[in-house]
Amino acid sequence: MPVEMLTYAGLGERLKISPEAARALVKRHRWPRSRSNDGKTLVQIDLSEFSHSPIPRQPQTQAGHQVVTALKQQIETLQAELAEMKVIAAGHRGDFERECERTNKLLAELLKVSTESVGARERAALLEGKLSMLTQPWRRRLVDAFTLALPQVASNPRESAGPVAQSQN
């Protein structure tokens, strides 16, 4: 019953398995482990008591190859769709930019028209005032014209007539 101290890599070589599979095997069987001076894990195992024959697996390359081929085709399809969507998005972007320019022009025109309409309303109000003056009797128009022409005289007749009244006394 010779007991040997092997690393995972050495055990894998002896059993013709990968070092990861050897590590899993050691964990499963709970074989004693220790660290060597170089930091590698050593497994204490009696190979005469243990017989391991790896199970040969069916080659999965055909099924894996089919899956990879299908995925590559799917990727190509998606890339083609992405290219189409980019072309469509570029067209929409052009439409969007044209509509933005059109909107800006319409807003500028709207501002211009609104300022013109405000001016027209002011002129209309002025003309309405003049028209209302013309529809009044001539005496009322004369009083209004006098009031507009001489606001200080109309507002306080005593002050404006004061120096004249004092010079006559």
Backbone bond lengths (Angstrom), bond angles and torsions (degrees), N, CA, C in turn:
res aa  C-N    CA-C-N  psi(-1)  N-CA   C-N-CA  omega(-1)  CA-C   N-CA-C  phi
1 M - - - 1.433 - - 1.524 108.24 -
2 P 1.345 116.27 78.30 1.455 119.65 178.95 1.527 110.27 -80.49
3 V 1.305 117.67 124.85 1.470 124.06 177.84 1.519 107.26 -95.40
4 E 1.301 115.43 131.92 1.464 119.86 -179.11 1.526 109.03 -118.36
5 M 1.355 114.68 152.05 1.470 121.66 175.12 1.525 106.51 -109.30
6 L 1.309 117.24 112.73 1.466 122.32 -176.57 1.530 110.31 -125.45
7 T 1.311 115.07 150.39 1.469 119.67 171.12 1.521 107.63 -81.96
8 Y 1.333 115.72 171.79 1.461 119.33 178.97 1.534 110.05 -62.19
9 A 1.324 117.34 -39.37 1.459 120.90 179.66 1.531 110.41 -65.19
10 G 1.352 117.47 -43.67 1.462 121.15 178.82 1.520 111.84 -64.10
11 L 1.328 116.76 -41.71 1.454 120.96 178.13 1.534 110.23 -64.20
12 G 1.317 116.58 -39.82 1.460 120.94 178.04 1.520 112.03 -62.68
13 E 1.343 116.75 -39.65 1.467 120.30 177.92 1.528 110.83 -64.87
14 R 1.308 115.99 -43.26 1.467 119.57 -178.92 1.516 111.85 -64.50
15 L 1.324 116.22 -40.55 1.466 120.20 -176.79 1.530 112.62 -92.17
16 K 1.333 116.40 -2.33 1.465 123.00 -179.43 1.528 111.47 60.36
17 I 1.336 114.42 48.51 1.464 122.28 175.87 1.527 107.96 -134.53
18 S 1.326 116.80 172.37 1.474 120.36 -179.94 1.529 109.80 -77.52
19 P 1.330 117.82 158.58 1.471 120.36 177.19 1.528 112.17 -59.46
20 E 1.352 117.66 -33.80 1.470 120.02 178.41 1.528 110.86 -67.42
21 A 1.334 116.67 -38.25 1.461 119.96 177.74 1.523 110.47 -68.55
22 A 1.340 117.24 -36.86 1.463 120.94 177.29 1.523 110.32 -63.56
23 R 1.329 116.36 -40.66 1.476 120.38 179.20 1.529 109.90 -63.75
24 A 1.330 117.66 -42.78 1.462 121.10 178.38 1.522 111.09 -64.02
25 L 1.330 116.98 -37.55 1.462 121.75 178.82 1.528 110.81 -64.87
26 V 1.334 116.48 -41.69 1.475 120.74 178.73 1.521 110.04 -64.38
27 K 1.295 116.84 -42.06 1.469 119.78 178.93 1.529 110.59 -64.27
28 R 1.341 116.47 -42.74 1.452 120.91 -177.78 1.531 111.67 -62.89
29 H 1.354 116.50 -41.83 1.469 120.34 -178.32 1.525 112.85 -88.20
30 R 1.311 117.27 -4.70 1.470 123.78 179.39 1.529 112.06 54.12
31 W 1.319 115.12 47.53 1.458 119.49 177.47 1.519 109.22 -75.65
32 P 1.289 118.08 150.25 1.463 120.29 -177.90 1.535 110.81 -68.10
33 R 1.338 114.28 138.61 1.468 121.51 -179.29 1.513 109.37 -126.20
34 S 1.320 115.03 153.54 1.465 120.56 175.05 1.522 108.05 -151.51
35 R 1.331 115.58 166.33 1.461 120.91 -179.23 1.520 109.26 -98.82
36 S 1.335 115.90 139.96 1.467 119.67 175.96 1.531 108.70 -90.01
37 N 1.324 116.53 176.79 1.456 120.83 -179.03 1.527 112.27 -65.68
38 D 1.300 116.98 -28.65 1.466 119.78 -179.92 1.534 112.42 -87.62
39 G 1.323 119.14 4.30 1.457 123.77 174.38 1.511 114.22 92.84
40 K 1.329 119.22 -1.58 1.453 121.09 179.60 1.517 109.61 -84.28
41 T 1.336 114.04 152.83 1.462 119.13 179.60 1.528 109.05 -85.07
42 L 1.346 115.14 132.16 1.461 121.75 176.37 1.517 108.50 -108.94
43 V 1.334 115.03 138.43 1.461 121.16 -179.71 1.518 107.73 -111.95
44 Q 1.324 116.04 132.58 1.462 121.40 178.27 1.525 107.23 -93.80
45 I 1.349 116.32 115.26 1.456 120.22 -173.41 1.524 110.61 -141.85
46 D 1.310 115.94 143.74 1.469 122.61 173.97 1.519 106.17 -106.46
47 L 1.341 117.16 101.87 1.456 121.30 -175.28 1.520 113.23 -70.73
48 S 1.362 117.84 -17.54 1.465 119.26 179.08 1.530 110.75 -72.20
49 E 1.327 117.07 -30.36 1.464 120.27 178.82 1.528 112.19 -83.99
50 F 1.282 114.70 -17.25 1.462 118.68 -174.78 1.510 110.03 -110.84
51 S 1.293 115.87 128.10 1.460 119.62 175.69 1.531 107.15 -122.11
52 H 1.304 114.10 123.80 1.464 119.19 -177.99 1.512 108.56 -127.19
53 S 1.294 114.77 126.56 1.462 118.75 174.68 1.527 106.40 -125.22
54 P 1.326 116.88 114.26 1.465 118.72 -178.86 1.517 111.19 -64.51
55 I 1.333 116.18 141.74 1.456 121.89 -179.15 1.527 107.65 -82.23
56 P 1.323 115.09 122.12 1.466 115.69 178.35 1.532 109.90 -70.62
57 R 1.309 115.83 137.02 1.469 120.58 -178.78 1.512 110.07 -103.44
58 Q 1.288 113.92 153.29 1.456 119.91 175.73 1.533 108.50 -68.26
59 P 1.283 116.73 140.41 1.464 117.56 177.85 1.528 110.22 -65.97
60 Q 1.300 115.50 125.71 1.456 120.68 -176.98 1.526 111.26 -101.70
61 T 1.284 116.25 13.20 1.451 119.11 -177.41 1.524 111.71 -65.99
62 Q 1.355 118.42 -34.76 1.459 120.14 -178.99 1.527 110.55 -66.02
63 A 1.337 116.03 -49.96 1.459 119.04 -179.64 1.519 110.38 -64.94
64 G 1.328 116.52 -41.59 1.464 120.49 178.66 1.511 111.18 -64.29
65 H 1.330 116.59 -38.39 1.461 120.59 179.49 1.528 110.84 -65.19
66 Q 1.341 116.55 -39.38 1.457 120.40 178.42 1.526 111.10 -65.13
67 V 1.325 115.85 -41.02 1.468 119.87 179.37 1.520 109.73 -64.70
68 V 1.331 116.74 -44.55 1.458 120.76 -179.40 1.524 109.91 -62.60
69 T 1.329 116.92 -42.58 1.468 120.78 179.08 1.525 110.61 -62.36
70 A 1.326 116.57 -43.75 1.467 120.19 178.91 1.527 110.91 -63.16
71 L 1.322 116.42 -41.42 1.464 119.51 179.29 1.524 111.42 -66.96
72 K 1.324 117.60 -38.49 1.463 120.55 177.37 1.521 110.76 -63.70
73 Q 1.330 117.06 -39.97 1.458 120.36 177.57 1.527 110.67 -64.38
74 Q 1.320 115.57 -40.27 1.466 120.13 178.46 1.523 110.61 -64.27
75 I 1.323 116.47 -40.08 1.464 120.69 178.37 1.524 110.36 -63.57
76 E 1.326 116.96 -43.81 1.464 120.56 178.45 1.524 110.86 -62.25
77 T 1.322 117.16 -40.96 1.462 121.00 178.35 1.521 110.64 -62.67
78 L 1.321 115.80 -45.23 1.463 119.77 179.88 1.526 111.78 -65.30
79 Q 1.336 117.18 -37.31 1.460 120.11 177.88 1.524 110.69 -66.21
80 A 1.340 117.35 -38.86 1.462 120.40 176.91 1.529 110.57 -64.08
81 E 1.337 116.64 -42.62 1.470 120.43 177.15 1.512 111.33 -63.17
82 L 1.328 116.46 -39.16 1.461 120.64 178.31 1.521 110.90 -62.96
83 A 1.327 116.81 -41.45 1.470 120.27 178.23 1.529 110.37 -62.94
84 E 1.329 116.65 -42.15 1.467 120.48 177.36 1.517 111.15 -61.87
85 M 1.326 117.04 -43.69 1.460 121.22 -179.95 1.530 111.51 -64.74
86 K 1.338 115.96 -34.68 1.465 118.90 177.44 1.520 110.71 -65.52
87 V 1.351 117.18 -39.61 1.466 120.81 177.73 1.529 110.07 -64.43
88 I 1.322 115.93 -44.34 1.471 120.09 179.14 1.525 110.14 -63.25
89 A 1.333 116.82 -42.83 1.468 120.54 179.80 1.526 110.87 -63.87
90 A 1.330 117.42 -37.57 1.463 119.95 177.95 1.525 110.24 -63.73
91 G 1.330 116.93 -39.92 1.465 120.28 176.52 1.514 111.79 -63.36
92 H 1.321 116.76 -43.52 1.463 120.80 177.61 1.525 110.76 -64.54
93 R 1.316 116.76 -36.74 1.468 120.34 179.21 1.529 110.05 -63.69
94 G 1.345 116.53 -41.45 1.456 120.29 176.73 1.522 111.72 -61.68
95 D 1.350 116.00 -44.19 1.466 120.03 176.73 1.526 110.87 -60.24
96 F 1.311 116.00 -43.16 1.461 121.27 -179.61 1.527 111.01 -60.74
97 E 1.337 117.04 -44.91 1.455 120.28 -179.10 1.525 111.14 -66.15
98 R 1.340 117.77 -39.56 1.465 120.22 176.84 1.523 110.88 -63.03
99 E 1.328 116.95 -42.36 1.467 120.13 179.29 1.527 111.37 -66.39
100 C 1.331 117.55 -34.98 1.469 120.31 176.62 1.523 110.43 -63.52
101 E 1.337 116.67 -44.82 1.467 120.03 178.09 1.523 110.87 -62.33
102 R 1.326 115.90 -42.69 1.462 120.41 179.64 1.528 110.64 -63.37
103 T 1.326 116.73 -41.43 1.459 121.05 178.67 1.519 111.08 -63.46
104 N 1.322 116.59 -42.38 1.468 119.75 179.11 1.521 110.87 -62.99
105 K 1.340 117.84 -41.38 1.469 120.69 177.83 1.524 110.62 -63.27
106 L 1.333 116.55 -43.18 1.466 120.17 -179.85 1.526 111.66 -65.23
107 L 1.330 116.57 -37.49 1.471 119.39 177.53 1.522 111.08 -65.54
108 A 1.332 117.32 -41.41 1.460 120.73 177.89 1.529 110.02 -63.11
109 E 1.323 116.67 -42.58 1.458 120.88 178.43 1.528 110.76 -64.42
110 L 1.337 116.84 -39.87 1.460 120.94 178.55 1.520 111.01 -63.28
111 L 1.323 117.31 -42.23 1.470 120.08 177.75 1.524 111.00 -62.17
112 K 1.322 116.05 -42.78 1.464 120.75 -179.90 1.525 110.09 -62.58
113 V 1.322 117.07 -45.76 1.458 121.51 -178.98 1.525 110.63 -66.68
114 S 1.325 117.61 -37.83 1.470 119.05 -179.65 1.518 110.82 -67.40
115 T 1.339 118.11 -38.93 1.478 118.75 176.80 1.526 110.26 -67.01
116 E 1.330 117.63 -37.15 1.461 120.04 176.84 1.520 111.12 -65.16
117 S 1.343 116.96 -38.81 1.468 119.64 -179.94 1.525 111.15 -68.10
118 V 1.334 117.38 -35.89 1.469 119.72 177.01 1.527 109.43 -64.45
119 G 1.333 116.27 -42.93 1.471 119.69 177.22 1.514 111.92 -62.82
120 A 1.326 117.03 -39.86 1.463 120.88 179.21 1.521 110.77 -65.61
121 R 1.328 116.71 -38.69 1.474 119.58 177.77 1.525 110.69 -64.02
122 E 1.336 115.82 -40.21 1.471 118.61 178.78 1.526 110.81 -64.33
123 R 1.338 116.52 -43.55 1.473 119.37 178.38 1.531 111.01 -63.56
124 A 1.335 116.49 -39.16 1.459 120.29 178.61 1.520 110.95 -63.69
125 A 1.338 116.52 -40.83 1.467 119.29 178.54 1.525 110.19 -64.72
126 L 1.336 117.54 -39.81 1.464 120.99 178.23 1.527 110.73 -63.87
127 L 1.335 115.84 -43.99 1.467 119.24 179.09 1.524 111.64 -66.78
128 E 1.325 117.44 -35.40 1.466 120.05 175.53 1.515 110.96 -62.33
129 G 1.336 115.46 -40.92 1.473 119.02 177.67 1.512 111.51 -62.88
130 K 1.342 116.86 -42.96 1.461 119.63 178.62 1.518 110.94 -65.52
131 L 1.333 116.29 -38.55 1.456 120.05 179.42 1.523 110.92 -66.26
132 S 1.307 116.54 -39.62 1.467 118.85 179.27 1.521 110.14 -66.54
133 M 1.341 116.27 -31.23 1.477 119.55 176.18 1.529 109.75 -66.54
134 L 1.323 116.57 -38.91 1.461 119.49 -177.53 1.524 112.30 -73.67
135 T 1.298 118.87 -24.83 1.464 120.87 179.91 1.533 112.04 -82.86
136 Q 1.325 117.98 -10.90 1.468 120.68 178.78 1.548 109.23 -79.52
137 P 1.307 115.82 159.56 1.476 118.30 176.86 1.539 110.86 -62.58
138 W 1.314 116.48 157.67 1.471 120.43 -173.54 1.508 112.11 -63.52
139 R 1.330 118.62 -30.64 1.473 120.85 -179.72 1.523 110.58 -68.38
140 R 1.310 115.21 -42.66 1.476 119.86 179.93 1.527 110.06 -65.70
141 R 1.336 116.80 -38.89 1.462 120.96 178.54 1.520 110.23 -63.79
142 L 1.331 116.95 -39.07 1.459 121.29 179.51 1.518 110.88 -64.91
143 V 1.330 117.64 -42.31 1.471 121.83 178.06 1.517 109.79 -64.81
144 D 1.322 117.50 -44.72 1.469 120.65 179.30 1.520 110.96 -63.33
145 A 1.326 117.85 -41.25 1.461 120.77 179.10 1.516 110.43 -64.80
146 F 1.319 116.82 -40.79 1.456 120.89 178.58 1.529 110.21 -65.12
147 T 1.327 117.09 -41.13 1.461 122.19 179.31 1.526 110.79 -64.75
148 L 1.301 117.62 -39.75 1.459 121.05 178.91 1.522 111.70 -71.83
149 A 1.324 117.23 -36.74 1.459 120.71 -176.87 1.518 111.45 -74.92
150 L 1.292 117.44 -38.39 1.459 121.04 -177.60 1.520 110.13 -125.37
151 P 1.299 118.79 77.41 1.468 119.53 -175.67 1.523 112.39 -67.45
152 Q 1.313 118.80 -35.34 1.462 119.64 -177.41 1.508 111.54 -72.44
153 V 1.314 118.01 -33.55 1.457 121.23 179.58 1.516 109.34 -70.82
154 A 1.298 117.00 -41.88 1.458 121.20 -177.60 1.518 111.45 -71.73
155 S 1.340 117.84 -32.78 1.454 119.38 -176.76 1.524 112.31 -77.06
156 N 1.355 119.52 -34.87 1.459 121.47 -178.24 1.534 108.86 -140.90
157 P 1.319 118.86 86.39 1.467 120.85 -175.49 1.525 113.44 -69.29
158 R 1.303 122.55 -25.98 1.457 124.18 -178.20 1.523 111.27 -69.90
159 E 1.359 116.14 -40.89 1.464 118.92 -178.96 1.516 111.24 -66.89
160 S 1.301 115.87 -43.06 1.465 118.63 -178.45 1.520 110.59 -71.30
161 A 1.301 117.63 -30.98 1.449 120.16 179.54 1.508 111.61 -89.41
162 G 1.299 119.48 -6.04 1.458 124.32 -176.73 1.520 114.58 -57.48
163 P 1.326 119.81 -56.14 1.469 119.03 -178.80 1.533 112.28 -62.82
164 V 1.306 117.16 -33.00 1.472 120.15 178.94 1.520 108.89 -68.87
165 A 1.327 116.93 -42.26 1.472 121.71 -178.81 1.520 110.12 -67.62
166 Q 1.313 118.65 -35.25 1.466 121.09 -179.34 1.528 110.41 -72.50
167 S 1.294 117.33 -36.12 1.464 119.48 -179.72 1.515 111.70 -70.39
168 Q 1.331 117.40 -26.06 1.472 120.82 178.57 1.515 110.99 -79.73
169 N 1.306 120.87 -25.26 1.475 123.17 -177.85 1.438 110.55 -74.24
